[in-house]
């Protein structure tokens, strides 16, 4: 397998460079999850990093490489298909006349 040294920015991994496996297209994965074990023996905390371009070429504007930036919310990425179910609204997003039934 081929790997690429990729820098990490923000969060606990700030300033570190790790070898990350690249896929068949030569790009690292869009998200990189790092499980950190809990000292008290509880469930591990998962650090989420998102792939962003390191820079762009002058002529064509193509990415010159990749780096990972810390995502403190750790939200799930992915495609939003038009036929997907919308996420349920929470109390602050509901309309006053909405009912649950």
Residue, then its C-alpha position, 0 to 999 in steps of 0.5 A: x500500500x502507498x502512503x503519503x506524509x500528511x500534516x495535521x492542524x488544530x486540536x491535539x494533533x496540531x503540528x504532527x505529520x503522519x503517514x496516511x494510506x492513499x486510495x487508488x486515486x492517490x488521495x487520502x480519505x476525506x475524514x480521518x478518525x483517531x480513537x483516544x482511549x479514556x484514562x478511566x476505562x470508559x468509552x474512547x473519545x474519537x477525534x475527527x479531522x477533515x481533509x482540505x487542500x494544502x494549496x492550489x497550483x497557479x495555472x489550473x487551480x488544482x490542489x497541490x496536496x492535502x492536509x487535515x484540519x480538526x473538526x471539533x464537532x465531529x459531525x458526520x460528512x457525506x452526500x445529501x441525496x434529494x430523496x434522503x429523509x430529512x433529519x427530525x427537527x429539535x424543539x428550537x427548530x419546530x414551528x408552533x403548530x407542529x405536533x407529534x402525532 
